[in-house]
Amino acid sequence: MVINDNLRVVINELSLEIPVLDFKSRSLRQRLFFSKLANITKYPELNIGGKVMQIKGGITAVKALDKINLVVEDGDRLAILGHNGSGKTTLLKAIAGIYNPTDGEIATNGRIMPLFNMMEGMAPDATGLETIAIRGAMLGLSTQEIKEKTEDIVSFSELGEYIHFPVRTYSSGMLVRLMFGIITSVTASDIVIMDEFIGAGDSAFFNKAELRLKKFLDQSNCLVVATHSTEIAMKWCNKAIALEKGKILAAGSPEEVIKILFP
């Protein structure tokens, strides 16, 4: 699928089935239970997760995404809203190319920066400085670029002498400060994808972090963020969709979508 220059993400009739169980490797009791579950067509009390189904070879699968259609253009800041298990993270991973569609198509235009887990690549015995080098390399920075950015990251994180300590000695707030500083030191890509918004620890640090994050996102062509926070959707995004059981429940402005999702 070919897309125009001003389009960054185009999704057409995307469906994704994720296998969860091979019956042949399980007990008879488990086979009977999951067979029954896969044949239930309606769960009135269940508001999370995709449809449980059986696919070829006796495998149980969850239909995590169901006929998704979506267009993200230059300048868009798209919030993906929904309850736990609605398919938000799965959709992000499909856009990032981590999951291949079962049906339908995804086309992207430009460099993608997926920010799913700030703590990815964390080696507990590495010092703060070593962590900057490791994480920077994972983000595609050259050795010279890492050296040029290290002073700024150290200054921003306000860790003082702890920057020379193993990160296993850090509090959770200190870890977030360091990783936030590393991620936002990178020149953003055409498409930035976030699973939940990057927080930055304690409230005293937040205003400083928020300005840095805004600068980081201003360098990108578009943002796609999955979040539970209506405040984030309203403040940072100009468009939103709501997912429910892998389907798009609503699409429009954040205000419009929030009213439908949380009537």
Summary of the structure (lengths in Angstrom):
residues: 263
radius of gyration: 20.7
end to end distance: 37.0
largest distance: 60.0
contacts: 820
relative contact order: 0.18
helix: 38%
strand: 29%
